[in-house]
């Protein structure tokens, strides 16, 4: 559960895309991923974060890159 006052725009889109694209054997809790990204961005507000998923962990065999700004 998120405890930050920061608003996450596109939360549902990220969760849907993540669940659709990532092989079930490699999936993490998307809410925990978002919480980690929020914490990193609160520590360094001018930064942006990327989540890179290797091709062997995806449903279509293509690398994935999720960006958080």
Contact map, one row per residue, 1 for C-alpha under 8 A:
111000000000000000000000000000110010000000000000000000000000000000000
111100000000000000000000000000100010000000000000000000000000000000000
111110000000000000000000000000000000000000000000000000000000000000000
011111100000000000000000000000000000011000000000000000000000000000000
001111100000000000000000000000000000000000000000000000000000000000000
000111110000000000000000000000000000010000000000000000000000000000000
000111111000000000000000000000000000000000000000000000000000000000000
000001111110000000000000000000000000000000000000000000000000000000000
000000111110000000000000000000000000000000000000000000000000000000000
000000011111110000000000000000000000000000000000000000000000000000000
000000011111111000000000000000000000000000000000000000000000000000000
000000000111111100000000000000000000000000000000000000000000000000000
000000000111111110000000000000000000000000000000000000000000000000000
000000000111111111000000000000000000000000000000000000000000000000000
000000000011111111100000000001100000000000000000000000000000000000000
000000000001111111110000000000000000000000000000000000000000000000000
000000000000111111111000000000000000000000000000000000000000000000000
000000000000011111111100000001000000000000000000000000000000000000000
000000000000001111111111001000000000000000000000000000000000000000000
000000000000000111111100000000000000000000000000000000000010000000000
000000000000000011111110000000000000000000000000000000000111000000000
000000000000000001111111011000000000000000000000000010001110000000000
000000000000000000101111111000000000000000000000000000001110000000000
000000000000000000100111111000000000000000000000000000000000000000000
000000000000000000000011111000000000000000000000000000001000000000000
000000000000000000000111111100000000000000000000000000001000000000000
000000000000000000100111111110000000000000000000000000000000000000000
000000000000000000000000011111011000000000000000000000000000000000000
000000000000000000000000001111111000000000000000000000000000000000000
000000000000001001000000000111111100000000000000000000000000000000000
110000000000001000000000000011111110000000000000000000000000000000000
100000000000000000000000000111111111000000000000000000000000000000000
000000000000000000000000000111111111100000000000000000000000000000000
000000000000000000000000000001111111110000000000000000000000000000000
110000000000000000000000000000111111111000000000000000000000000000000
000000000000000000000000000000011111111100000000000000000000000000000
000000000000000000000000000000001111111110000000100000000000000000010
000101000000000000000000000000000111111111000000000000000000000000000
000100000000000000000000000000000011111111100000000000000000000000000
000000000000000000000000000000000001111111110000100000000000000000000
000000000000000000000000000000000000111111111111100000000000000000001
000000000000000000000000000000000000011111111000000000000000000000000
000000000000000000000000000000000000001111111000000000000000000000000
000000000000000000000000000000000000000111111110000000000000000000000
000000000000000000000000000000000000000011111110000000000000000000000
000000000000000000000000000000000000000010011111000000000000000000000
000000000000000000000000000000000000000010011111100000000000000000001
000000000000000000000000000000000000000010000111110000000000000000111
000000000000000000000000000000000000100110000011111000000000000000111
000000000000000000000000000000000000000000000001111100000000000011110
000000000000000000000000000000000000000000000000111110000000000011100
000000000000000000000000000000000000000000000000011111000000001111000
000000000000000000000100000000000000000000000000001111101100001110000
000000000000000000000000000000000000000000000000000111111100011100000
000000000000000000000000000000000000000000000000000011111101111100000
000000000000000000000000000000000000000000000000000001111100111000000
000000000000000000000110110000000000000000000000000011111110100000000
000000000000000000001110000000000000000000000000000011111111111100000
000000000000000000011110000000000000000000000000000000001111110000000
000000000000000000001000000000000000000000000000000000100111110000000
000000000000000000000000000000000000000000000000000000111111111000000
000000000000000000000000000000000000000000000000000001110111111100000
000000000000000000000000000000000000000000000000000111110100111110000
000000000000000000000000000000000000000000000000000111100100011111000
000000000000000000000000000000000000000000000000011110000000001111100
000000000000000000000000000000000000000000000000011100000000000111110
000000000000000000000000000000000000000000000001111000000000000011111
000000000000000000000000000000000000100000000001110000000000000001111
000000000000000000000000000000000000000010000011100000000000000000111
